[in-house]
Each structure stands twice: as C-alpha cells, then as structure tokens.
Amino acid sequence: MTSDLGRHLHTWEARAALAEARAEAEARRARRAERVAVDGPESLRALSAELAEVHRRNEERHRTAARMHRSLVQRAQLAGSPTSVGLLLAHAVADASRCPSSAIVLLADDGSTADFVGADGLAEAAQDLEFVHDEGPLHSVCARGEARLLTGQDIQREWPHYGQDLAALGISTVVAAPLRAGAAVLGAVGLFDPPSATLGGEELAAIAGGVTPVLLDHADAEARPGGGAALDGMRIIHQAAGFVASDVGCDVPAALALLRARAFVCGEPAATIAQRILDGELHLSL
C-alpha cells in the first residue's frame, strides 16, 4: 500500500465502523417498532409500522455507506502499486451499489466536465461521451441538484446525439445522484445499467453522501490549489489541452473545447485525441 493511501486508511475505517454502528442502532429501533406494530395497542400499530419502515430505510442507508468505506479499506490494503484515490473510490461505489459500471464526475464552475473516473471501461466510455457532448445524465443531475433515473427512451429524447452514442455502448439505464458539499454541488455519481432499475433512492443517496467527504479529504491531503478535489481520470486530456493552449495561443477552456470538438467530429474518445496531440500526430487550430 502506498503512503498516500495509508494517510486515508484510518479515516475510512473509522467511517465504516461509525456507519455500521448507526445501522445496528436503526435495526434495533426497527425491531422494537415492528413488535409494537404486531403486538402493541391497536391505536399504535399503524404509526409503529410506518416508523419501522423509516428505521429500516435508515439502516440500509448506513449499511450501504459502511460497505463503500469497507471496500475502500480493502482495496487500499490490496493496492500493490500507486493507485489513485479516485479510481479506488469508483470501485468502492461499484462494490456498494453492486453495479460494475459506476462513475464519478466533477464539474467546473462553468458546468463543463472538470474530471471523471470510471470503475470499468464502459463507465469510462460513458463519461467520455458526456465530456465530448458536454451534456448527459450526470451533468443534468448536477444542474438540477437531485437524483435521476433515466432509461433509453428518456435519454434519447432529452439528448438525441449523446443518447444515440450511449445506446451504441449498450447502456439502457442510468441512475445518478449529486455530490453535495453544503449548498454546493461538486459533481455526481452515476450507475450504468445497475442490477435493478429501481435502485432505492436511500441507497444511492448514501453512496453519494459517502463519496464527497472522501474526495474532499483527498483534496486537502494533496494540497490542491483552492482545495478542489480531483479524480485524475482526465489527466491526459488536461495535459493535451495545456499543449494546445500554448501552441494555439488560447486559454485552456478554449483548448478543451477544440479537443472536444475534434473528438465529436472524428467519433473518437477524447483520450485518444489527447494522446495523438501529445504524440505530435495531431495539431489543432482555431
């Protein structure tokens, strides 16, 4: 395990233990309410049944958060080579949600993609499409500030060009929730073709709620300018944008727009375009 990951390990372990303790407390409250709902006074049974449901939902939310942090701990302990916290976190989201194709996106102040990371190639391809098209489910979730579940028909109707490319990847369902830091929305977590299209809102909220503090801890530990979090999934794209900005004489946002436009026209992943730029095979111009 790398020393960078070691700095986070105790925090993740503590959060997992706290979530497990809270889950057990909610389970005890649920059992008490369930007993009253069955054997208690008639006047209290309906209310007790409702309370039991609330406690069970809270229990599942805490258990989901515990699973995610336990996954982070286990994956950090097994890391045999330098591994980014962002990638570990994407895999932890996949483990907690039982959805192998999971992604995290962070947005810039102007609403464009600042960074993303995917747990597998499918999730990475889906997020590359959102970067190239500058729109999609995770961008929409950030703008609305609320979770969304979208199926193929919804996606095609709302974003025709993006939806067509997403369907070509074989993805038919996207579930996403915003990542909040106080009143601010930093980004979103997304699940592509999750095992159940009716993945509970409480579970998804628990995952999103667990992702944000890990990202912010990572930003603080890395002493990033402005304290901003990063996932390192767009490292090569940002490197290429810097090269284009210097070569063309424009700012980085304009360079990213050029790179995005070339990827759209060529029908290639943005990372492929970026690598061609860095290899000197491709030159962009205004």
C-alpha positions in Angstrom: 0.0 0.0 0.0 1.3 3.4 -0.9 2.0 6.0 1.8 -0.6 8.4 0.2 -3.3 5.7 0.7 -2.1 5.0 4.2 -3.0 8.5 5.2 -6.6 7.9 4.4 -6.9 4.3 5.7 -7.7 5.1 9.4 -10.3 7.7 8.4 -12.1 5.2 6.1 -12.0 2.5 8.7 -13.5 4.9 11.3 -16.3 6.0 8.9 -17.1 2.3 8.1 -17.3 1.5 11.8 -19.5 4.5 12.6 -21.9 3.7 9.7 -22.1 0.1 10.9 -22.9 1.2 14.5 -25.6 3.5 13.2 -27.0 0.7 11.1 -27.3 -1.5 14.1 -28.9 1.2 16.1 -31.5 1.7 13.4 -32.1 -2.0 13.2 -32.8 -2.2 17.0 -35.3 0.7 16.6 -36.9 -1.0 13.7 -37.3 -4.3 15.6 -39.0 -2.5 18.5 -41.4 -0.7 16.2 -42.2 -3.9 14.4 -43.1 -5.7 17.6 -45.4 -2.9 18.6 -46.9 -2.9 15.0 -47.8 -6.6 15.6 -48.5 -7.0 19.3 -49.0 -3.4 20.6 -52.1 -1.4 21.2 -54.3 -1.1 18.2 -54.0 2.7 18.3 -50.2 2.5 17.9 -49.9 -0.2 15.3 -50.2 1.8 12.1 -47.8 4.5 13.4 -45.3 1.9 14.6 -45.4 0.2 11.2 -44.5 3.5 9.5 -41.7 4.1 12.0 -40.4 0.6 11.4 -40.2 1.4 7.6 -38.3 4.6 8.3 -35.8 2.9 10.5 -35.3 0.1 8.0 -34.6 2.6 5.3 -32.1 4.4 7.5 -30.5 1.1 8.4 -30.0 0.2 4.7 -28.6 3.7 4.1 -26.0 3.3 6.8 -25.1 -0.3 5.7 -24.5 1.0 2.2 -22.2 3.7 3.4 -20.4 1.1 5.5 -20.0 -1.2 2.5 -18.5 1.6 0.5 -15.9 2.5 3.1 -15.1 -1.1 3.8 -14.4 -1.6 0.1 -12.1 1.5 0.2 -10.2 0.0 3.1 -9.8 -3.4 1.5 -8.8 -2.1 -1.9 -6.3 0.3 -0.3 -4.8 -2.6 1.6 -4.5 -4.7 -1.6 -3.1 -2.0 -3.7 0.3 -3.2 -4.9 1.2 -0.2 -7.0 0.4 3.5 -6.8 -3.3 3.8 -7.4 -5.3 7.0 -7.4 -7.9 7.6 -4.7 -10.4 8.5 -7.4 -10.1 5.0 -9.0 -10.4 3.3 -5.6 -13.5 5.4 -4.9 -15.1 4.4 -8.2 -14.5 0.8 -7.5 -15.9 1.3 -4.0 -19.1 2.8 -5.5 -19.3 -0.2 -7.8 -19.0 -2.6 -4.8 -21.5 -0.7 -2.7 -24.1 -0.4 -5.4 -23.4 -3.8 -6.9 -23.0 -2.1 -10.3 -19.7 -2.8 -12.0 -20.1 0.2 -14.4 -20.0 3.1 -12.0 -18.5 6.6 -12.5 -17.9 9.8 -10.6 -17.8 13.2 -12.4 -16.7 16.6 -11.1 -17.8 19.8 -12.8 -16.0 23.1 -13.4 -17.6 26.4 -12.4 -19.0 26.8 -15.9 -20.8 23.4 -15.7 -18.4 21.6 -18.0 -16.6 18.3 -17.1 -13.6 19.1 -14.9 -12.6 15.4 -14.2 -14.1 12.0 -14.1 -13.2 8.4 -13.3 -14.9 5.1 -14.1 -14.8 1.7 -12.4 -14.6 -0.1 -15.8 -14.2 0.6 -19.5 -17.9 1.0 -20.1 -18.3 3.7 -17.4 -15.2 5.5 -18.7 -16.6 5.4 -22.2 -20.0 6.8 -21.0 -18.3 9.7 -19.2 -16.1 10.4 -22.2 -19.3 10.9 -24.1 -20.6 13.3 -21.5 -17.3 15.3 -21.8 -17.4 15.3 -25.6 -21.1 16.2 -25.9 -20.9 18.5 -22.8 -24.3 17.1 -21.7 -25.9 14.0 -20.3 -27.4 12.4 -17.2 -24.7 13.3 -14.7 -24.5 16.9 -16.0 -28.3 17.1 -15.7 -28.2 15.8 -12.1 -25.7 18.5 -11.2 -27.7 21.2 -12.7 -31.0 20.0 -11.1 -29.4 19.1 -7.8 -31.5 16.0 -7.5 -31.1 12.3 -8.3 -32.5 10.9 -11.6 -33.3 7.5 -13.1 -33.3 7.6 -16.9 -34.0 4.8 -19.4 -33.1 4.6 -23.1 -36.2 6.4 -24.4 -35.8 9.2 -21.9 -32.1 9.6 -22.7 -32.7 9.6 -26.5 -35.4 12.2 -26.2 -33.5 14.5 -23.9 -30.1 14.3 -25.5 -30.5 12.9 -29.1 -26.8 12.9 -30.1 -25.5 11.8 -26.8 -28.3 9.2 -26.4 -27.5 7.6 -29.7 -23.8 7.2 -28.8 -24.7 5.9 -25.3 -27.1 3.3 -26.8 -24.2 2.2 -29.1 -22.3 1.3 -25.9 -25.3 -1.0 -25.0 -26.3 1.2 -22.0 -30.1 1.4 -21.5 -30.4 2.7 -17.9 -28.6 5.4 -16.0 -29.1 6.3 -12.3 -27.3 9.3 -10.9 -27.2 11.5 -7.8 -25.5 14.8 -7.0 -22.4 15.1 -4.8 -23.1 17.9 -2.3 -20.7 19.9 -0.1 -23.1 22.0 1.9 -25.2 24.0 -0.5 -22.8 23.4 -3.4 -23.0 20.6 -5.9 -19.5 19.4 -6.8 -20.4 16.7 -9.3 -22.3 13.5 -9.5 -22.1 9.7 -9.1 -23.6 7.6 -11.8 -24.5 3.9 -12.3 -24.8 2.5 -15.8 -27.2 -0.4 -16.2 -27.4 -1.2 -12.4 -28.7 -4.6 -11.5 -32.1 -3.2 -10.6 -33.6 -0.2 -12.4 -35.4 0.6 -9.2 -32.3 1.1 -7.1 -33.5 2.7 -3.9 -33.1 6.4 -3.5 -31.8 6.0 0.0 -29.1 3.6 -1.1 -28.0 6.0 -3.9 -28.1 9.0 -1.5 -25.9 7.0 1.0 -23.3 6.3 -1.7 -23.2 10.0 -2.9 -23.0 11.1 0.7 -20.0 8.9 1.3 -18.2 9.9 -1.8 -18.0 13.7 -1.2 -16.0 13.6 2.1 -13.5 11.2 0.6 -12.9 13.5 -2.3 -12.6 16.5 0.0 -10.1 14.6 2.3 -8.1 13.7 -0.8 -8.1 17.3 -2.0 -6.9 18.5 1.4 -4.2 15.8 1.7 -2.9 16.6 -1.8 -3.0 20.4 -1.1 -4.7 21.1 -4.4 -5.0 24.7 -5.4 -8.2 26.1 -3.9 -8.8 22.8 -2.1 -10.5 21.4 -5.2 -10.9 17.7 -5.5 -9.6 15.7 -8.5 -10.1 12.2 -9.8 -7.2 12.0 -12.3 -9.3 10.4 -15.0 -8.8 13.3 -17.4 -5.1 13.8 -16.7 -4.0 13.1 -20.3 -6.8 15.3 -21.7 -5.8 18.2 -19.5 -2.1 17.7 -20.5 -3.1 17.8 -24.2 -5.3 20.9 -23.6 -2.3 22.7 -22.0 -0.2 21.8 -25.0 -2.9 23.1 -27.4 -3.4 26.3 -25.4 0.3 27.0 -25.7 0.6 26.0 -29.3 -2.5 27.9 -30.5 -2.3 30.9 -28.1 -5.7 30.4 -26.4 -6.8 29.7 -22.8 -7.3 26.2 -21.5 -11.1 26.2 -21.7 -10.9 27.1 -25.3 -8.3 24.4 -25.9 -10.6 21.9 -24.2 -13.4 23.0 -26.4 -11.2 22.4 -29.5 -10.3 19.0 -28.3 -13.9 18.1 -27.5 -15.0 19.3 -31.0 -12.3 17.2 -32.7 -13.4 14.1 -30.8 -17.0 14.7 -31.7 -16.2 15.2 -35.4 -13.9 12.2 -35.5 -16.1 9.9 -33.4 -13.1 9.0 -31.3 -12.7 9.1 -27.5 -11.3 12.4 -26.2 -8.4 10.5 -24.5 -7.4 9.1 -28.0 -7.4 12.6 -29.5 -5.4 13.8 -26.5 -2.8 11.1 -26.9 -2.5 11.9 -30.6 -1.9 15.5 -29.8 0.8 14.7 -27.2 2.5 12.3 -29.7 2.7 15.1 -32.2 0.4 13.3 -34.7 -2.4 15.8 -34.5 -2.4 19.6 -34.3 -5.5 21.7 -33.6 -6.1 25.3 -34.6 -8.7 27.9 -34.1 
